[in-house]
Amino acid sequence: MTKNRLYTIVLDYKGGTYISQVSALSPAAALPKWLSKLKDADLMEWGITREELTGITKSGNIVPLDGCVSVWCISGSGRRGLVLMNIVATRRSS
């Protein structure tokens, strides 16, 4: 039986760093769950749209970070610059 893990998502965009967590089976499954939990007010404050983030997360270009265990990265372009997301598997969910 596969268990969920707790993933920490670190979003860097336009000079800001935004951190939140979701429980999922994989880094790829964590991104849409994370996106669905984001509040519209937060997105407005960050200066990025849900559609921009959806496009990046659906690109499927999640890359493991060299020399790290359980850490991945995905990036893309927002209308105001580079969007960088790091996904860190922090622990198994109970």
Helices and strands as residue ranges (DSSP letters): E 5-13, E 16-24, H 27-37, H 40-46, H 50-57, E 63-64, E 71-78, E 81-92
